[in-house]
Amino acid sequence: MARVISVCLPMWPIDRLRRVGDTPSDSAPLILSGRAGSRRVVTAACDRALALGLRPGMSVSKAQAMVPDLRVEPADPDADMAALERLALWLMQRFAPIVAVDPPDGVVIEATGTDHLHGGEDAMLQAILGRLTLSGIVARLAMADTWGAAHALARHGTNLPIVATGDMQAALAPLPLSALRLPPAIVGGLQDLGLATIADLIAVPRAPLTRRFGPQVMRRLDQALGTLGEPVDPLRPADLVTARRAFAEPIGAAETIARYIDKLVRDLCRQLEARGLGARRLDLICWRVDSRAQPVRVGLAAPLRDPARLVRLLCDRIPTIDPGFGIEIMSLTATLAEPLAPRQTDSLLEPAAPDMSSLIDSLTNRVGARAVYRLAPVASDVPERSVIRVAPMSVIAEGWPDHWPRPSRLLARPEPIDTMALLPDHPPRWIVWRGARHDVEGADGPERIFGEWWKRDAETRAVRDYFRIEDQAGRRFWIFRQGDGEDVTTGSHNWFLHGVFG
């Protein structure tokens, strides 16, 4: 079953203007004006203007009379649409291969088979929302089995709802009729008949409504419920490198799919070589005879146009493709491509450096990009701040400090332990961690670490005293006391376990 994300941007014209112009968010109330016949009307309003009672559709003269210091800017629907297409392309490059514009204020994402690359459906929604929020864009998101259901929930449901497969009718039932993307005239006519919610519409006979309002009402309802297909036509800029195959007879066997993947990859690599590019992300889309798409996305740690490696990565994902009654079109697109110049990989004097990119690509496309990373040192004495996650192929310029031994496993956060120790500088005689007692046979320390006062005032006098201890079974732990053991202003004097030596 397909999974679709709808991204609703209720303040898109205002957000776009603020991103490209000099309109700060705390300036005077802002509205955008457009023409409705001979009248100037409000087409969009910022949060402050909405709080003052201004609404889209209101005449500009009335809005100016209500708010004397109102700022009025001309609306630019063409610029809004162009910016929305650029946003959709940005989302396609980072989250899913099938993304389309949902005008005038939204984007639709076909997320089938791609959520695992982002840590699951909830993590994917959170990542999209977080990226948009950091960019200053107000957004509401929803995920469901159909475009219509996700569109309705993003605009009329709670924020970030995720509807499980098969639960769309229950989720849509309490929503208003306007959630079905019907024209206002048809919604008004249905309300005149006493129908207020989608549940009311589901309960009435179809034939009388179709005779009165036409087929659009039931078509939108069936699209939302999933009984009628509504494919997402993906956004494809003209400059993307793409290879495409259409079949006279639908294909479905895994061996046949693999054979045509090989042909598509070789065609794509020839185009990439002609442009001097290497692929960083490939999107394979298999269009079935029922108009449903089966997308496959693979990422690459470095620019690549080696057909053998690309074919292997894509063929590893064939089990995730459901051919249904057959695939009639296959397309392969290099969604992300970077310059790739020819280079010498080996010489008679020096052996070639080991290439880890193949292993990284296999792991990343199997378990997700978040699960594959390397650690890089940070100039900080506080242990939990001394490392960061970086991309697997990142170049680390700064070396690891080796003047003090550090545990091979650092806990995500220090865990409290029970101890008995002589203050201020003696290690504990025993510790109790996670319900197990460990008698200390040997210890080394303390190593004193001071707080970083330039980051927080609370760390001006903060102190930690770290000890390396070993129990009777030979297990070694890294523990610390919060505070210097004498002055209570330096810490609570509680003990914590922070790491385990291998």
MOWO-V405331 format. One record per pair of residues at least 24 apart in sequence whose C-alpha atoms are under 7 Angstrom apart, sorted by the first residue. I is the first residue (numbers start at 1). GAP is how many residues later the second one is. D is the distance in Angstrom with one decimal. If there is no record, write none. Layout:
<<I,GAP,D> <I,GAP,D>>
//
This chain:
<<1,144,6.8> <2,110,5.4> <2,143,5.4> <3,107,6.2> <3,108,5.4> <3,109,4.9> <3,140,6.8> <3,141,5.7> <3,142,4.6> <3,143,6.7> <4,105,5.7> <4,106,4.7> <4,107,5.4> <4,139,5.5> <4,140,5.5> <4,141,5.8> <4,142,5.8> <4,143,5.8> <4,146,6.6> <5,103,5.8> <5,104,4.9> <5,105,6.4> <5,106,6.5> <5,136,6.9> <5,137,5.6> <5,138,4.4> <5,139,6.7> <5,145,6.0> <6,101,6.1> <6,102,4.6> <6,103,6.3> <6,135,5.7> <6,136,5.5> <6,137,6.5> <6,144,5.2> <6,145,5.3> <6,148,6.3> <7,99,5.4> <7,100,5.0> <7,101,6.1> <7,132,6.6> <7,133,5.9> <7,134,4.8> <7,147,6.8> <8,97,6.1> <8,98,4.6> <8,99,6.8> <8,131,5.6> <8,132,5.0> <8,133,6.2> <8,146,6.0> <8,147,6.5> <9,96,5.2> <9,97,5.5> <9,129,6.0> <9,130,4.7> <9,131,6.6> <10,95,6.3> <10,128,6.9> <10,129,6.8> <11,127,6.2> <12,93,6.2> <13,31,6.8> <13,67,6.0> <14,30,7.0> <14,32,6.4> <15,121,6.9> <15,122,5.8> <28,41,6.7> <28,42,6.3> <28,43,6.2> <29,41,5.3> <29,42,5.9> <30,40,6.1> <30,41,4.7> <30,42,6.0> <31,40,6.4> <31,41,5.2> <31,42,6.4> <32,40,5.8> <32,41,4.9> <32,42,5.4> <32,43,5.1> <33,27,6.8> <33,39,6.7> <33,40,6.2> <33,41,5.0> <33,42,5.4> <34,40,6.4> <34,41,5.6> <93,242,6.0> <93,243,6.5> <97,186,5.7> <97,198,6.8> <97,200,6.7> <98,136,4.9> <99,135,5.1> <99,136,5.9> <100,132,6.6> <100,133,6.3> <100,134,5.1> <100,135,5.2> <112,183,6.9> <113,182,6.8> <113,183,6.8> <114,183,7.0> <116,252,6.1> <117,250,6.9> <117,251,4.0> <117,252,5.9> <118,250,6.2> <118,251,6.9> <118,252,6.8> <119,249,6.8> <125,35,7.0> <146,78,5.9> <146,80,6.0> <147,77,6.7> <148,32,6.8> <148,75,5.9> <148,76,4.1> <149,75,4.6> <149,76,6.9> <152,27,4.6> <152,28,6.4> <168,57,6.2> <169,56,6.3> <172,26,6.5> <173,24,6.6> <173,25,5.0> <173,26,4.3> <174,24,6.4> <174,25,6.3> <180,40,6.0> <180,41,6.6> <182,35,7.0> <186,27,6.8> <231,60,6.3> <231,61,6.1> <240,93,7.0> <240,94,6.6> <240,95,6.7> <241,27,7.0> <241,30,6.9> <241,92,5.8> <241,93,5.5> <242,26,6.4> <242,90,5.7> <242,91,4.3> <242,92,6.5> <243,24,6.3> <243,25,5.6> <243,88,5.7> <243,89,5.2> <243,90,6.5> <244,86,5.8> <244,87,4.2> <244,88,6.3> <245,84,5.7> <245,85,5.3> <245,86,6.3> <246,82,5.8> <246,83,4.4> <246,84,6.5> <247,81,5.2> <247,82,6.2> <249,79,6.9> <250,76,4.7> <250,77,4.9> <250,78,4.7> <251,75,5.1> <251,76,5.1> <251,77,6.7> <252,71,5.3> <252,74,5.0> <252,75,6.1> <254,64,6.8> <258,57,6.0> <261,50,6.6> <262,49,5.7> <264,68,6.5> <265,42,6.0> <265,45,7.0> <265,46,6.5> <266,41,5.8> <269,36,5.4> <269,38,6.7> <276,63,5.8> <276,64,5.7> <276,65,6.4> <277,60,6.1> <277,61,5.3> <277,62,4.3> <277,63,4.9> <278,25,4.4> <278,26,4.5> <278,27,5.2> <278,59,5.4> <278,60,5.4> <278,61,6.0> <278,62,5.2> <279,24,5.1> <279,25,5.2> <279,26,6.2> <279,55,5.7> <279,57,6.1> <279,58,4.4> <279,59,6.5> <280,24,6.7> <280,56,5.2> <280,57,5.3> <280,58,6.9> <281,53,5.8> <281,54,5.6> <281,55,5.0> <282,50,6.9> <282,51,5.7> <282,52,4.7> <282,53,5.8> <283,49,5.6> <283,50,5.2> <283,51,6.5> <283,52,6.6> <284,47,5.7> <284,48,4.5> <284,49,6.6> <285,45,5.8> <285,46,5.3> <285,47,6.5> <286,41,6.2> <286,43,6.0> <286,44,4.6> <286,45,6.7> <287,40,5.6> <287,41,6.0> <287,42,5.1> <287,43,6.2> <288,35,6.4> <288,36,6.9> <288,38,5.6> <288,39,4.2> <288,40,5.7> <289,36,6.6> <289,37,5.9> <289,38,6.0> <289,39,6.0> <294,27,6.0> <294,28,6.9> <298,67,5.8> <299,62,6.7> <299,66,6.6> <300,61,5.4> <301,56,5.9> <301,59,6.7> <301,60,6.1> <301,92,6.5> <302,55,6.9> <303,34,7.0> <303,35,6.1> <303,37,6.3> <313,49,6.8> <381,68,6.7> <382,67,7.0> <407,71,6.9> <407,92,5.6> <407,93,5.4> <407,94,4.4> <408,92,6.5> <408,93,5.2> <408,94,5.6> <409,90,5.5> <409,91,5.3> <409,92,6.4> <410,88,6.1> <410,89,4.3> <410,90,6.6> <411,87,5.6> <411,88,5.5> <413,85,7.0> <414,82,5.8> <414,83,5.6> <414,84,4.6> <415,81,5.3> <415,82,5.3> <415,83,6.6> <416,79,6.0> <416,80,4.3> <416,81,6.3> <417,78,5.8> <417,79,5.3> <417,80,6.5> <418,77,6.9> <423,62,5.5> <424,60,6.6> <424,61,4.3> <424,62,6.3> <427,40,6.7> <438,33,5.7> <439,32,5.3> <439,33,6.3> <440,29,6.4> <440,30,5.7> <440,31,4.5> <440,32,6.7> <441,29,5.7> <441,30,5.2> <441,31,5.8> <442,27,5.7> <442,28,5.3> <443,24,6.6> <443,25,5.5> <443,26,4.2> <443,27,6.3> <444,24,5.2> <444,25,6.5> <461,28,6.9> <461,29,5.2> <462,28,4.6> <462,29,5.9> <463,27,5.6> <463,28,6.5> <476,24,6.2> <476,25,5.4> <477,24,5.9>>
//
